[in-house]
Amino acid sequence: MPMAYATRDDVLARYQADVVERICFDNDIDEADLDKLERALEDAAAEIDSYVSTRYPVPVNPVPLILRNMNVDLALYSAALTADKLFDELARRAENWRKHLVMIAKGTAGLGVREDSSPSDPSPAEGTGFGTGMFVRSKRV
């Protein structure tokens, strides 16, 4: 079973319980199916791993806050899609996180940890994760 970068508690810390329950509502059982949320968290973590594994050993441990936030939003987006409840905000966040994941995979953004870090030495990277120390200007899409 893949390791998720976020937990149900992380989701509930960022979103109100009634929002999460609406997204995970199952008409067949007439209540929220929070197991659906767990599966969505695992699926989103696998997607994240597919991007960041080009530069970092996965699963990334300890989990940088940015990966936890990505995991939460991508999972809720996925759960909303399967429930046919696509929220514009979740769609926008998922699109933005995926753009960021592409930047990480290309090496134009980092996770905030050294690429050669290990669980025994999770020293944070300096600056933005770039090894050159140069500033990079990005354009808005």
Secondary structure by P-SEA (a helix, b strand, c coil): cccccccaaaaaacccaaaaaaaacccccccccaaaaaaaaaaaaaaaaaacccccccccccccaaaaaaaaaaaaaaaaaaaccccaaaaaaaaaaaaaaaaaaacccccccccccccccccccccccccccbbbbbbcc
